[in-house]
Amino acid sequence: SARVQTGSCGPLTPLLIGPRRLGPTIPCEPESGDVTTPLQCSSGFSPPPPARPVEPGVSSGMALFVKGSSSHAPVSRAALDFLHGQLAQSGPVLRIVWDGDRVHPDSFTSALPEIVDRYQPHASIMAFVMADKALKADRVAATRRPGEALARTLVVSVPRSALEPHLSALRSMPAPELQDDDASWRRDYTALGAVAFEAAGAGTVVVFGGGHVTVAELRLAAAAGPSAPRRRWLCFRAPNSYSAIADALDADAHLRAFVRAVPLDPPSLGLELWT
């Protein structure tokens, strides 16, 4: 597998998540060398401190999951300012999680350097990629230049066996975005997001734009049941971009029954959701 750099820690093979014991733990300092044990069993891991709840049953500020559209969706200054203001009122950001997409000014990833700069050194940075897509791990490594905000990203390599329980649920889900010609890759990336949710624990999901995969992730989170960690979603409309999440909520009464949605202030920014 591709080797990546983790700042001053030296070379590190992407961490391999096994299909078992994906608990809400986080590496304090990643090890050098091959790390192939399940996430919770690797040395150097410790449980995060509890976050302050912002609503009964909801913990916010533990993990920050950054998602969105990979093209035609530049992140607005208003959205970033709103996000920072909301996170300042919740618990500490302990880890920042994204899917390893390249950092590009026309993508949701354009927000990552500012977000990481703001919450380091207290927050660890994790990029979840599929183990059978080594090119994506290489791309994560290529986007990180030494000394920059993302230089200490830990690449988490997820095998197909860890995706399969979520893929099984997605195959039986009667959602339009999971039944068309693009359904296979959408299911793969939705399952990858679900593994990241399990591994990183409760927190806030921030979506800049977002497309069909983000909608499918929302459906899967809503269907997880009361035993799953509840999460707050801040869904920002991308400039000059439609909102797939807003469209899905308008069209699907079943989804609306499981997701509480309220407009942000001002409403033109987007929606706040609770799953």
ABEGO torsion letter per residue (X at the ends): XBBBBBEAAEBBBBBBBBABGBBBBBBABBBBEBBABBAAABBGBBBBBBBBBABBGBBBGABBBBBEBABGBBBBAAAAAAAAAAAAABBBBABBBBAGBBBBAABAAAAAAAAAAAAOAABBBBBBBBAABAAAAAAAAAABBBGBAAAABBBBBBBAAAAAAAAAAAAABBBAAAABAAAAAAAAAAAAAAAAAAAAEBEBBBBBEEBAAAAAAAAAAAAAEAABBBBBBBBBBBBGBBBAAAAAAAABAAAAAABBBBBBOBAAAEBBBBX
